[in-house]
Amino acid sequence: MAWMISGIVGSKRVNYPEIAKKAPDGTKPTSREKRYYRWVINEKVDYESYFSPYAVALLLNLSNGPLALAIDGSEVGRGCLALMVSVIYKGRALPLGWVVVKGNKGHFPEETHVELVNQVAELVPEGTDVIFLGDGEFDGLTLQQTVDDYGWKYVCRTAKDIVLTDQDDEFQGLELGLRPGDLTSIPAVTFTREHYGPVHVIAWWDKAYKDPIFLVTNMDLAQEACFWYKKRFRIETFFSDQKSRGFHLHKSHLVNPARLATLMIAACLAYIWMVFLGTFATQTGWDKIIHRTDRCDLSLFQLGLSLLEHFLNEGIPIPVAFQMDIHLDDVPHPLPHDF
């Protein structure tokens, strides 16, 4: 797995031949390709053994404040979809758990949403404040109840024509009368004709948005719910980093969902490592050596890739970690004259 992580980062690809070119170990590239293939198809290589310990450590590291967990799906490999839950960290979304299924487009069934939430909930340190974020696919009643049962707060997008009931008064059409900048709060209503709730529904037209959006939440304050919901979009940076801006996971030749899920163990650890290196660069001053001295225009992911390239070029020891706490003792610092 360590060779695969190194090869994925070095090649910025997840295909075996490309990984093998960037993970030399004295054997022929074709031999390395076969080794990676055998690792991916090995049924003993599973999420619980090879990824969840890192996810537990990551969440423990970040649990001194509220954890914002975002859920979303995207296409991966050939004809497969991945449903992912990530924790939001400084503009990036760090992967925690995923499910891969066959399919090109479309929504996952609510049972899969719940399955993944239950998987991730086992990783969260006891007593941690959690805010769960999802788009319009994730307003199902069973999912809301599951998240609520864990004691988490949630904010999920919903439809403008959702049926709400307030003291036997049933209504729809939340968008009526909204103008850019408006925020309409509808607390203590029941949700859908199944009368789930009470919940808090929000009609919000942020001036930065082309159209209004509609949210369902168990938070009391509308402004707080909107503040957290804005962070949901950061999970999209993870998919773009894993795909077009990073490791090109969407161009993997794998068609088997189980094998793709295993390959994602290495790809997700590679991603977390690069975000760690980006964080390391900002906290130790290396960002001013490899980038600009007045400001940083790079994401933590791109900054991590740049720092790794600089360390390789200069023969500097490379820090390796999969969590965001930076221990500054015995780590490479830039010399004073480098600034």
Helices and strands as residue ranges (DSSP letters): H 2-11, H 16-21, H 29-41, H 47-50, H 52-62, E 67-76, E 80-89, E 92-102, H 110-121, E 130-134, G 136-138, H 141-149, E 153-158, E 164-166, E 169-171, E 183-191, E 196-204, E 213-217, H 222-229, G 230-234, H 235-242, G 249-251, H 257-284, H 286-290, H 300-314, G 336-338
